[in-house]
Amino acid sequence: MTNIQPWHSKRVNDREVYHDHGNCTEGKTIAVYNRTPGTGGRLRCEECSRLSQSSK
Ligand SMILES: [Zn+2]
């Protein structure tokens, strides 16, 4: 589960962050049809940052 392409939610009510880790709780709750590929110029989700550091 490495080298995942980042994604972010297209729903306006979701936080303006992007996700790039397959185990992120928040990232996983975004339905596939609500996902937009790429970072969208957003900040990285802090859980994704933590997960990627701990899984090295
Ligand atoms: Zn995340």
N, CA, C, O and the ligand as a Tripos MOL2 file, in Angstrom:
@<TRIPOS>MOLECULE
protein
  225   223    57     0     0
PROTEIN
NO_CHARGES

@<TRIPOS>ATOM
      1 N           0.8420   -1.2060    0.0000 N.3       1 MET1
      2 CA          0.0000    0.0000    0.0000 C.3       1 MET1
      3 C           0.8660    1.2400    0.0000 C.2       1 MET1
      4 O           0.6580    2.1500    0.8020 O.2       1 MET1
      5 N           1.8300    1.2790   -0.8910 N.am      2 THR2
      6 CA          2.6480    2.4940   -0.9830 C.3       2 THR2
      7 C           2.3810    3.1860   -2.3070 C.2       2 THR2
      8 O           1.7690    2.6180   -3.2120 O.2       2 THR2
      9 N           2.8360    4.3850   -2.4010 N.am      3 ASN3
     10 CA          2.7470    5.1480   -3.6430 C.3       3 ASN3
     11 C           1.3020    5.3510   -4.0920 C.2       3 ASN3
     12 O           0.9860    5.1840   -5.2700 O.2       3 ASN3
     13 N           0.4380    5.7060   -3.1630 N.am      4 ILE4
     14 CA         -0.9580    5.9740   -3.4870 C.3       4 ILE4
     15 C          -1.0910    7.3940   -4.0290 C.2       4 ILE4
     16 O          -0.4630    8.3280   -3.5310 O.2       4 ILE4
     17 N          -1.9050    7.5310   -5.0360 N.am      5 GLN5
     18 CA         -2.1630    8.8680   -5.5510 C.3       5 GLN5
     19 C          -3.0420    9.6320   -4.5650 C.2       5 GLN5
     20 O          -4.0020    9.0710   -4.0360 O.2       5 GLN5
     21 N          -2.7340   10.8880   -4.3110 N.am      6 PRO6
     22 CA         -3.5520   11.6630   -3.3720 C.3       6 PRO6
     23 C          -4.9610   11.8990   -3.9120 C.2       6 PRO6
     24 O          -5.1910   11.9170   -5.1220 O.2       6 PRO6
     25 N          -5.8820   12.0760   -2.9930 N.am      7 TRP7
     26 CA         -7.2550   12.4010   -3.3690 C.3       7 TRP7
     27 C          -7.8280   13.3460   -2.3360 C.2       7 TRP7
     28 O          -7.3360   13.4290   -1.2110 O.2       7 TRP7
     29 N          -8.8710   14.0560   -2.7260 N.am      8 HIS8
     30 CA         -9.5970   14.8950   -1.7840 C.3       8 HIS8
     31 C         -11.0780   14.8260   -2.1150 C.2       8 HIS8
     32 O         -11.4780   14.3670   -3.1850 O.2       8 HIS8
     33 N         -11.8800   15.2940   -1.1660 N.am      9 SER9
     34 CA        -13.3250   15.1980   -1.3310 C.3       9 SER9
     35 C         -13.8420   16.3650   -2.1530 C.2       9 SER9
     36 O         -13.3370   17.4830   -2.0510 O.2       9 SER9
     37 N         -14.8420   16.1000   -2.9580 N.am     10 LYS10
     38 CA        -15.4940   17.1780   -3.7040 C.3      10 LYS10
     39 C         -16.7030   17.7250   -2.9560 C.2      10 LYS10
     40 O         -17.3430   18.6730   -3.4120 O.2      10 LYS10
     41 N         -17.0170   17.1260   -1.8020 N.am     11 ARG11
     42 CA        -18.1540   17.6240   -1.0340 C.3      11 ARG11
     43 C         -17.7650   18.8940   -0.2910 C.2      11 ARG11
     44 O         -16.7150   18.9520    0.3490 O.2      11 ARG11
     45 N         -18.6200   19.9150   -0.3780 N.am     12 VAL12
     46 CA        -18.2630   21.2150    0.1950 C.3      12 VAL12
     47 C         -18.2390   21.1730    1.7210 C.2      12 VAL12
     48 O         -17.5970   22.0140    2.3500 O.2      12 VAL12
     49 N         -18.9360   20.1980    2.3280 N.am     13 ASN13
     50 CA        -18.9900   20.1460    3.7820 C.3      13 ASN13
     51 C         -17.7950   19.4230    4.3950 C.2      13 ASN13
     52 O         -17.6280   19.4450    5.6140 O.2      13 ASN13
     53 N         -16.9740   18.7930    3.5870 N.am     14 ASP14
     54 CA        -15.8080   18.0960    4.1230 C.3      14 ASP14
     55 C         -14.6520   19.0670    4.3460 C.2      14 ASP14
     56 O         -14.6120   20.1560    3.7720 O.2      14 ASP14
     57 N         -13.7200   18.6480    5.1880 N.am     15 ARG15
     58 CA        -12.5590   19.4850    5.4600 C.3      15 ARG15
     59 C         -11.7400   19.6830    4.1890 C.2      15 ARG15
     60 O         -11.7090   18.8240    3.3080 O.2      15 ARG15
     61 N         -11.0830   20.8280    4.1160 N.am     16 GLU16
     62 CA        -10.2820   21.1150    2.9220 C.3      16 GLU16
     63 C          -8.8640   20.5910    3.1190 C.2      16 GLU16
     64 O          -7.9140   21.3520    3.3030 O.2      16 GLU16
     65 N          -8.7550   19.2670    3.0730 N.am     17 VAL17
     66 CA         -7.4480   18.6130    3.1460 C.3      17 VAL17
     67 C          -7.4210   17.5340    2.0770 C.2      17 VAL17
     68 O          -8.4640   17.1530    1.5460 O.2      17 VAL17
     69 N          -6.2370   17.0420    1.7630 N.am     18 TYR18
     70 CA         -6.1610   15.8880    0.8730 C.3      18 TYR18
     71 C          -5.5900   14.7050    1.6270 C.2      18 TYR18
     72 O          -4.9300   14.8660    2.6530 O.2      18 TYR18
     73 N          -5.8490   13.5190    1.1130 N.am     19 HIS19
     74 CA         -5.4170   12.2770    1.7420 C.3      19 HIS19
     75 C          -4.5280   11.5060    0.7760 C.2      19 HIS19
     76 O          -4.7080   11.5610   -0.4410 O.2      19 HIS19
     77 N          -3.5810   10.7970    1.3370 N.am     20 ASP20
     78 CA         -2.7180    9.9800    0.4790 C.3      20 ASP20
     79 C          -2.2950    8.7000    1.1890 C.2      20 ASP20
     80 O          -1.2600    8.1160    0.8650 O.2      20 ASP20
     81 N          -3.1000    8.2630    2.1640 N.am     21 HIS21
     82 CA         -2.7830    7.0160    2.8470 C.3      21 HIS21
     83 C          -4.0300    6.1460    2.9190 C.2      21 HIS21
     84 O          -5.0910    6.6030    3.3470 O.2      21 HIS21
     85 N          -3.8980    4.8850    2.4980 N.am     22 GLY22
     86 CA         -5.0490    3.9970    2.4040 C.3      22 GLY22
     87 C          -5.6670    3.6230    3.7320 C.2      22 GLY22
     88 O          -6.7920    3.1260    3.7710 O.2      22 GLY22
     89 N          -4.9460    3.8540    4.8310 N.am     23 ASN23
     90 CA         -5.4820    3.5040    6.1400 C.3      23 ASN23
     91 C          -6.0780    4.6900    6.8680 C.2      23 ASN23
     92 O          -6.4940    4.5480    8.0180 O.2      23 ASN23
     93 N          -6.1340    5.8400    6.2510 N.am     24 CYS24
     94 CA         -6.6760    7.0290    6.9140 C.3      24 CYS24
     95 C          -8.1710    6.8720    7.1400 C.2      24 CYS24
     96 O          -8.9230    6.5970    6.2060 O.2      24 CYS24
     97 N          -8.5960    7.0470    8.3840 N.am     25 THR25
     98 CA        -10.0070    6.8660    8.7180 C.3      25 THR25
     99 C         -10.8850    7.8450    7.9520 C.2      25 THR25
    100 O         -11.9060    7.4720    7.3740 O.2      25 THR25
    101 N         -10.4690    9.0950    7.9630 N.am     26 GLU26
    102 CA        -11.2830   10.1080    7.2960 C.3      26 GLU26
    103 C         -11.2620    9.9260    5.7780 C.2      26 GLU26
    104 O         -12.2880   10.0490    5.1080 O.2      26 GLU26
    105 N         -10.0730    9.6300    5.2510 N.am     27 GLY27
    106 CA         -9.9660    9.4520    3.8040 C.3      27 GLY27
    107 C         -10.8220    8.3020    3.3130 C.2      27 GLY27
    108 O         -11.3970    8.3690    2.2260 O.2      27 GLY27
    109 N         -10.9100    7.2310    4.1210 N.am     28 LYS28
    110 CA        -11.6730    6.0550    3.7090 C.3      28 LYS28
    111 C         -13.1710    6.3240    3.7110 C.2      28 LYS28
    112 O         -13.9250    5.6550    3.0040 O.2      28 LYS28
    113 N         -13.6100    7.3110    4.5120 N.am     29 THR29
    114 CA        -15.0470    7.5820    4.5750 C.3      29 THR29
    115 C         -15.5280    8.3750    3.3680 C.2      29 THR29
    116 O         -16.7330    8.4860    3.1430 O.2      29 THR29
    117 N         -14.6150    8.9190    2.6010 N.am     30 ILE30
    118 CA        -15.0120    9.6400    1.3900 C.3      30 ILE30
    119 C         -15.3600    8.6050    0.3170 C.2      30 ILE30
    120 O         -14.4980    7.8400   -0.1150 O.2      30 ILE30
    121 N         -16.6020    8.5850   -0.1030 N.am     31 ALA31
    122 CA        -17.0270    7.6270   -1.1160 C.3      31 ALA31
    123 C         -16.2580    7.8530   -2.4090 C.2      31 ALA31
    124 O         -15.8540    8.9700   -2.7320 O.2      31 ALA31
    125 N         -16.0680    6.7580   -3.1370 N.am     32 VAL32
    126 CA        -15.2530    6.8260   -4.3500 C.3      32 VAL32
    127 C         -15.7880    7.8820   -5.3110 C.2      32 VAL32
    128 O         -15.0150    8.6030   -5.9410 O.2      32 VAL32
    129 N         -17.1080    7.9720   -5.4200 N.am     33 TYR33
    130 CA        -17.6790    8.9400   -6.3640 C.3      33 TYR33
    131 C         -17.5650   10.3690   -5.8740 C.2      33 TYR33
    132 O         -17.8340   11.3090   -6.6220 O.2      33 TYR33
    133 N         -17.1630   10.5410   -4.6070 N.am     34 ASN34
    134 CA        -16.9380   11.8980   -4.0930 C.3      34 ASN34
    135 C         -15.4650   12.2720   -4.0980 C.2      34 ASN34
    136 O         -15.1000   13.3600   -3.6530 O.2      34 ASN34
    137 N         -14.6180   11.3860   -4.5950 N.am     35 ARG35
    138 CA        -13.1800   11.6480   -4.5740 C.3      35 ARG35
    139 C         -12.7410   12.3310   -5.8610 C.2      35 ARG35
    140 O         -13.1760   11.9950   -6.9620 O.2      35 ARG35
    141 N         -11.8570   13.3050   -5.6690 N.am     36 THR36
    142 CA        -11.2140   13.9460   -6.8060 C.3      36 THR36
    143 C          -9.7250   13.6590   -6.7150 C.2      36 THR36
    144 O          -9.1260   13.8950   -5.6660 O.2      36 THR36
    145 N          -9.1050   13.1540   -7.7840 N.am     37 PRO37
    146 CA         -7.6710   12.8670   -7.7280 C.3      37 PRO37
    147 C          -6.8620   14.1370   -7.5630 C.2      37 PRO37
    148 O          -7.2270   15.2040   -8.0570 O.2      37 PRO37
    149 N          -5.7340   13.9900   -6.8420 N.am     38 GLY38
    150 CA         -4.8260   15.1210   -6.6680 C.3      38 GLY38
    151 C          -5.0180   15.8070   -5.3350 C.2      38 GLY38
    152 O          -5.9320   15.4880   -4.5740 O.2      38 GLY38
    153 N          -4.1380   16.7550   -5.0670 N.am     39 THR39
    154 CA         -4.1560   17.4350   -3.7720 C.3      39 THR39
    155 C          -5.1280   18.5970   -3.7490 C.2      39 THR39
    156 O          -5.5660   19.0120   -2.6760 O.2      39 THR39
    157 N          -5.4700   19.1250   -4.8960 N.am     40 GLY40
    158 CA         -6.3630   20.2710   -4.9470 C.3      40 GLY40
    159 C          -5.7650   21.5170   -4.3230 C.2      40 GLY40
    160 O          -6.4840   22.4640   -4.0040 O.2      40 GLY40
    161 N          -4.4500   21.5180   -4.1480 N.am     41 GLY41
    162 CA         -3.7910   22.6580   -3.5160 C.3      41 GLY41
    163 C          -4.0700   22.7650   -2.0290 C.2      41 GLY41
    164 O          -3.8440   23.8070   -1.4140 O.2      41 GLY41
    165 N          -4.5650   21.6720   -1.4570 N.am     42 ARG42
    166 CA         -4.9360   21.6740   -0.0430 C.3      42 ARG42
    167 C          -3.7960   21.1970    0.8360 C.2      42 ARG42
    168 O          -2.7900   20.6760    0.3550 O.2      42 ARG42
    169 N          -3.9760   21.3860    2.1400 N.am     43 LEU43
    170 CA         -3.0100   20.8530    3.0950 C.3      43 LEU43
    171 C          -3.2030   19.3500    3.2220 C.2      43 LEU43
    172 O          -4.2900   18.8200    2.9890 O.2      43 LEU43
    173 N          -2.1130   18.6740    3.6000 N.am     44 ARG44
    174 CA         -2.2100   17.2400    3.7960 C.3      44 ARG44
    175 C          -2.9310   16.9330    5.1040 C.2      44 ARG44
    176 O          -2.7220   17.6000    6.1180 O.2      44 ARG44
    177 N          -3.7720   15.9260    5.0620 N.am     45 CYS45
    178 CA         -4.4630   15.4580    6.2570 C.3      45 CYS45
    179 C          -3.4420   15.0260    7.3120 C.2      45 CYS45
    180 O          -2.4770   14.3290    6.9980 O.2      45 CYS45
    181 N          -3.6540   15.4380    8.5470 N.am     46 GLU46
    182 CA         -2.6570   15.1410    9.5750 C.3      46 GLU46
    183 C          -2.5920   13.6540    9.9180 C.2      46 GLU46
    184 O          -1.5440   13.1540   10.3250 O.2      46 GLU46
    185 N          -3.7040   12.9550    9.7560 N.am     47 GLU47
    186 CA         -3.6650   11.5150   10.0030 C.3      47 GLU47
    187 C          -2.8520   10.8100    8.9130 C.2      47 GLU47
    188 O          -2.1040    9.8760    9.2040 O.2      47 GLU47
    189 N          -2.9940   11.2470    7.6820 N.am     48 CYS48
    190 CA         -2.1840   10.6720    6.6020 C.3      48 CYS48
    191 C          -0.7020   10.9320    6.8560 C.2      48 CYS48
    192 O           0.1250   10.0540    6.6120 O.2      48 CYS48
    193 N          -0.3600   12.1040    7.3330 N.am     49 SER49
    194 CA          1.0240   12.4210    7.6360 C.3      49 SER49
    195 C           1.5650   11.4980    8.7120 C.2      49 SER49
    196 O           2.6760   10.9790    8.6060 O.2      49 SER49
    197 N           0.7600   11.3020    9.7530 N.am     50 ARG50
    198 CA          1.1890   10.4540   10.8620 C.3      50 ARG50
    199 C           1.3280    9.0020   10.4140 C.2      50 ARG50
    200 O           2.3010    8.3350   10.7650 O.2      50 ARG50
    201 N           0.3620    8.5110    9.6430 N.am     51 LEU51
    202 CA          0.4010    7.1230    9.1940 C.3      51 LEU51
    203 C           1.5920    6.8600    8.2860 C.2      51 LEU51
    204 O           2.2370    5.8170    8.3930 O.2      51 LEU51
    205 N           1.8850    7.7900    7.4030 N.am     52 SER52
    206 CA          2.9970    7.5660    6.4670 C.3      52 SER52
    207 C           4.3370    7.5860    7.1930 C.2      52 SER52
    208 O           5.2810    6.9130    6.7780 O.2      52 SER52
    209 N           4.4200    8.3570    8.2770 N.am     53 GLN53
    210 CA          5.6670    8.3840    9.0310 C.3      53 GLN53
    211 C           5.8590    7.1040    9.8340 C.2      53 GLN53
    212 O           6.9770    6.6050    9.9540 O.2      53 GLN53
    213 N           4.7650    6.5700   10.3840 N.am     54 SER54
    214 CA          4.8770    5.4210   11.2530 C.3      54 SER54
    215 C           4.9850    4.1190   10.4710 C.2      54 SER54
    216 O           5.3470    3.0880   11.0390 O.2      54 SER54
    217 N           4.6790    4.1480    9.1760 N.am     55 SER55
    218 CA          4.6950    2.9120    8.3990 C.3      55 SER55
    219 C           5.9620    2.7630    7.5760 C.2      55 SER55
    220 O           6.0800    1.8440    6.7660 O.2      55 SER55
    221 N           6.9030    3.6620    7.7810 N.am     56 LYS56
    222 CA          8.1390    3.5610    7.0200 C.3      56 LYS56
    223 C           8.9760    2.3830    7.5110 C.2      56 LYS56
    224 O          10.0620    2.1350    6.9860 O.2      56 LYS56
    225 ZN         -6.1730   11.4790    5.6280 Zn       57 ZN57
@<TRIPOS>BOND
     1     1     2 1
     2     2     3 1
     3     3     4 2
     4     3     5 am
     5     5     6 1
     6     6     7 1
     7     7     8 2
     8     7     9 am
     9     9    10 1
    10    10    11 1
    11    11    12 2
    12    11    13 am
    13    13    14 1
    14    14    15 1
    15    15    16 2
    16    15    17 am
    17    17    18 1
    18    18    19 1
    19    19    20 2
    20    19    21 am
    21    21    22 1
    22    22    23 1
    23    23    24 2
    24    23    25 am
    25    25    26 1
    26    26    27 1
    27    27    28 2
    28    27    29 am
    29    29    30 1
    30    30    31 1
    31    31    32 2
    32    31    33 am
    33    33    34 1
    34    34    35 1
    35    35    36 2
    36    35    37 am
    37    37    38 1
    38    38    39 1
    39    39    40 2
    40    39    41 am
    41    41    42 1
    42    42    43 1
    43    43    44 2
    44    43    45 am
    45    45    46 1
    46    46    47 1
    47    47    48 2
    48    47    49 am
    49    49    50 1
    50    50    51 1
    51    51    52 2
    52    51    53 am
    53    53    54 1
    54    54    55 1
    55    55    56 2
    56    55    57 am
    57    57    58 1
    58    58    59 1
    59    59    60 2
    60    59    61 am
    61    61    62 1
    62    62    63 1
    63    63    64 2
    64    63    65 am
    65    65    66 1
    66    66    67 1
    67    67    68 2
    68    67    69 am
    69    69    70 1
    70    70    71 1
    71    71    72 2
    72    71    73 am
    73    73    74 1
    74    74    75 1
    75    75    76 2
    76    75    77 am
    77    77    78 1
    78    78    79 1
    79    79    80 2
    80    79    81 am
    81    81    82 1
    82    82    83 1
    83    83    84 2
    84    83    85 am
    85    85    86 1
    86    86    87 1
    87    87    88 2
    88    87    89 am
    89    89    90 1
    90    90    91 1
    91    91    92 2
    92    91    93 am
    93    93    94 1
    94    94    95 1
    95    95    96 2
    96    95    97 am
    97    97    98 1
    98    98    99 1
    99    99   100 2
   100    99   101 am
   101   101   102 1
   102   102   103 1
   103   103   104 2
   104   103   105 am
   105   105   106 1
   106   106   107 1
   107   107   108 2
   108   107   109 am
   109   109   110 1
   110   110   111 1
   111   111   112 2
   112   111   113 am
   113   113   114 1
   114   114   115 1
   115   115   116 2
   116   115   117 am
   117   117   118 1
   118   118   119 1
   119   119   120 2
   120   119   121 am
   121   121   122 1
   122   122   123 1
   123   123   124 2
   124   123   125 am
   125   125   126 1
   126   126   127 1
   127   127   128 2
   128   127   129 am
   129   129   130 1
   130   130   131 1
   131   131   132 2
   132   131   133 am
   133   133   134 1
   134   134   135 1
   135   135   136 2
   136   135   137 am
   137   137   138 1
   138   138   139 1
   139   139   140 2
   140   139   141 am
   141   141   142 1
   142   142   143 1
   143   143   144 2
   144   143   145 am
   145   145   146 1
   146   146   147 1
   147   147   148 2
   148   147   149 am
   149   149   150 1
   150   150   151 1
   151   151   152 2
   152   151   153 am
   153   153   154 1
   154   154   155 1
   155   155   156 2
   156   155   157 am
   157   157   158 1
   158   158   159 1
   159   159   160 2
   160   159   161 am
   161   161   162 1
   162   162   163 1
   163   163   164 2
   164   163   165 am
   165   165   166 1
   166   166   167 1
   167   167   168 2
   168   167   169 am
   169   169   170 1
   170   170   171 1
   171   171   172 2
   172   171   173 am
   173   173   174 1
   174   174   175 1
   175   175   176 2
   176   175   177 am
   177   177   178 1
   178   178   179 1
   179   179   180 2
   180   179   181 am
   181   181   182 1
   182   182   183 1
   183   183   184 2
   184   183   185 am
   185   185   186 1
   186   186   187 1
   187   187   188 2
   188   187   189 am
   189   189   190 1
   190   190   191 1
   191   191   192 2
   192   191   193 am
   193   193   194 1
   194   194   195 1
   195   195   196 2
   196   195   197 am
   197   197   198 1
   198   198   199 1
   199   199   200 2
   200   199   201 am
   201   201   202 1
   202   202   203 1
   203   203   204 2
   204   203   205 am
   205   205   206 1
   206   206   207 1
   207   207   208 2
   208   207   209 am
   209   209   210 1
   210   210   211 1
   211   211   212 2
   212   211   213 am
   213   213   214 1
   214   214   215 1
   215   215   216 2
   216   215   217 am
   217   217   218 1
   218   218   219 1
   219   219   220 2
   220   219   221 am
   221   221   222 1
   222   222   223 1
   223   223   224 2
@<TRIPOS>SUBSTRUCTURE
     1 MET1         2 RESIDUE 1 A MET
     2 THR2         6 RESIDUE 1 A THR
     3 ASN3        10 RESIDUE 1 A ASN
     4 ILE4        14 RESIDUE 1 A ILE
     5 GLN5        18 RESIDUE 1 A GLN
     6 PRO6        22 RESIDUE 1 A PRO
     7 TRP7        26 RESIDUE 1 A TRP
     8 HIS8        30 RESIDUE 1 A HIS
     9 SER9        34 RESIDUE 1 A SER
    10 LYS10       38 RESIDUE 1 A LYS
    11 ARG11       42 RESIDUE 1 A ARG
    12 VAL12       46 RESIDUE 1 A VAL
    13 ASN13       50 RESIDUE 1 A ASN
    14 ASP14       54 RESIDUE 1 A ASP
    15 ARG15       58 RESIDUE 1 A ARG
    16 GLU16       62 RESIDUE 1 A GLU
    17 VAL17       66 RESIDUE 1 A VAL
    18 TYR18       70 RESIDUE 1 A TYR
    19 HIS19       74 RESIDUE 1 A HIS
    20 ASP20       78 RESIDUE 1 A ASP
    21 HIS21       82 RESIDUE 1 A HIS
    22 GLY22       86 RESIDUE 1 A GLY
    23 ASN23       90 RESIDUE 1 A ASN
    24 CYS24       94 RESIDUE 1 A CYS
    25 THR25       98 RESIDUE 1 A THR
    26 GLU26      102 RESIDUE 1 A GLU
    27 GLY27      106 RESIDUE 1 A GLY
    28 LYS28      110 RESIDUE 1 A LYS
    29 THR29      114 RESIDUE 1 A THR
    30 ILE30      118 RESIDUE 1 A ILE
    31 ALA31      122 RESIDUE 1 A ALA
    32 VAL32      126 RESIDUE 1 A VAL
    33 TYR33      130 RESIDUE 1 A TYR
    34 ASN34      134 RESIDUE 1 A ASN
    35 ARG35      138 RESIDUE 1 A ARG
    36 THR36      142 RESIDUE 1 A THR
    37 PRO37      146 RESIDUE 1 A PRO
    38 GLY38      150 RESIDUE 1 A GLY
    39 THR39      154 RESIDUE 1 A THR
    40 GLY40      158 RESIDUE 1 A GLY
    41 GLY41      162 RESIDUE 1 A GLY
    42 ARG42      166 RESIDUE 1 A ARG
    43 LEU43      170 RESIDUE 1 A LEU
    44 ARG44      174 RESIDUE 1 A ARG
    45 CYS45      178 RESIDUE 1 A CYS
    46 GLU46      182 RESIDUE 1 A GLU
    47 GLU47      186 RESIDUE 1 A GLU
    48 CYS48      190 RESIDUE 1 A CYS
    49 SER49      194 RESIDUE 1 A SER
    50 ARG50      198 RESIDUE 1 A ARG
    51 LEU51      202 RESIDUE 1 A LEU
    52 SER52      206 RESIDUE 1 A SER
    53 GLN53      210 RESIDUE 1 A GLN
    54 SER54      214 RESIDUE 1 A SER
    55 SER55      218 RESIDUE 1 A SER
    56 LYS56      222 RESIDUE 1 A LYS
    57 ZN57       225 GROUP 0 **** ****
